[in-house]
């Protein structure tokens, strides 16, 4: 997949993945690079840290410095706003996955370039 297309689609996945893990437990950049690597993402620290900072500036993450093996590391944890955003994103993700993966009946059909609605049953 071309790099531009990959960035367009996967940038949101990466943010969602980071927020998911930060809601489970505090994470640091080294750990999230390794975790994303297990899922096939090949990201540098120069890519991950700006995303962590962006999520922090948005109010979705908070950080706390800790010394680990003599090195200072920032650990990121989801804020209450981050958890709310994650739940909203999960709902949208479920809806999208159902539609894209054809697990739900589509509510619209494309007919020669025009979208038409499938009639709904009366309540």
Legacy VTK file of the C-alpha trace (Angstrom):
# vtk DataFile Version 3.0
C-alpha trace
ASCII
DATASET POLYDATA
POINTS 123 float
0.000 0.000 0.000
1.474 3.399 -0.900
2.781 5.410 2.070
0.323 8.300 1.612
-2.674 5.972 1.544
-1.329 4.146 4.561
-1.001 7.408 6.509
-4.493 8.509 5.544
-6.128 5.347 6.863
-3.867 4.161 9.631
-3.151 7.441 11.441
-6.559 7.275 13.106
-6.101 3.592 13.934
-2.813 4.376 15.660
-4.387 7.148 17.753
-7.264 4.895 18.725
-4.883 2.074 19.590
-2.787 4.367 21.796
-5.875 5.704 23.572
-7.145 2.155 24.111
-3.918 1.059 25.792
-3.626 4.261 27.829
-7.129 3.603 29.169
-6.078 0.119 30.286
-2.843 1.115 32.026
-0.126 3.773 31.910
2.024 3.447 28.770
5.296 4.967 27.641
6.512 5.597 24.115
8.855 2.600 24.044
6.033 0.267 25.066
3.540 1.645 22.582
6.044 1.399 19.700
6.558 -2.270 20.623
2.801 -2.893 20.979
1.991 -1.295 17.646
4.854 -3.269 16.108
3.135 -6.489 17.214
0.164 -5.361 15.121
2.250 -4.708 12.036
2.743 -0.954 12.404
6.341 0.088 11.813
6.504 3.425 13.581
9.480 5.404 14.760
9.681 7.265 18.040
9.643 10.428 15.934
6.142 9.474 14.819
4.762 8.135 18.099
5.835 10.913 20.461
4.128 13.692 18.470
0.925 11.608 18.518
1.219 11.166 22.302
1.755 14.919 22.694
-1.165 15.673 20.372
-3.483 13.438 22.408
-2.198 15.072 25.583
-2.830 18.591 24.220
-6.342 17.508 23.233
-6.962 16.568 26.869
-7.220 12.828 26.196
-3.958 11.832 27.892
-2.061 12.982 30.929
1.551 12.154 31.673
3.608 11.359 34.728
7.392 11.080 34.783
8.929 7.980 36.380
12.490 6.766 36.699
12.888 3.253 35.262
16.296 1.558 35.273
17.955 4.908 35.887
16.165 6.598 32.974
13.332 9.072 33.186
10.276 8.039 31.186
6.925 9.674 30.675
3.971 7.376 31.218
0.697 8.365 29.621
-2.740 7.554 30.985
-6.155 8.292 29.503
-8.071 11.109 31.179
-11.814 10.946 31.792
-12.247 12.922 28.546
-9.989 10.422 26.800
-12.108 7.539 28.088
-15.274 9.249 26.856
-13.682 9.849 23.464
-12.579 6.213 23.341
-16.102 4.977 24.058
-17.537 7.245 21.354
-14.877 6.032 18.919
-15.618 2.393 19.766
-19.281 2.902 18.924
-18.391 4.464 15.579
-15.840 1.710 14.953
-18.429 -1.016 15.627
-20.849 0.645 13.223
-18.217 1.094 10.531
-16.788 -2.411 10.908
-20.269 -3.890 10.668
-20.974 -2.009 7.485
-17.576 -2.409 5.838
-17.287 -6.070 6.731
-20.920 -6.651 5.705
-22.018 -7.974 9.068
-25.043 -5.684 9.038
-27.537 -5.049 6.313
-26.685 -1.790 4.567
-29.273 0.976 4.869
-28.299 2.469 1.509
-27.622 1.020 -1.899
-25.822 2.717 -4.719
-27.708 2.578 -7.977
-25.879 3.935 -11.023
-24.183 6.613 -8.946
-27.310 7.583 -6.985
-27.827 6.570 -3.388
-31.285 5.298 -2.534
-32.624 4.403 0.870
-33.954 0.983 1.653
-37.532 1.448 2.986
-37.827 0.934 6.715
-40.518 -1.213 8.227
-43.275 0.615 10.088
-43.017 0.375 13.885
LINES 1 124
123 0 1 2 3 4 5 6 7 8 9 10 11 12 13 14 15 16 17 18 19 20 21 22 23 24 25 26 27 28 29 30 31 32 33 34 35 36 37 38 39 40 41 42 43 44 45 46 47 48 49 50 51 52 53 54 55 56 57 58 59 60 61 62 63 64 65 66 67 68 69 70 71 72 73 74 75 76 77 78 79 80 81 82 83 84 85 86 87 88 89 90 91 92 93 94 95 96 97 98 99 100 101 102 103 104 105 106 107 108 109 110 111 112 113 114 115 116 117 118 119 120 121 122
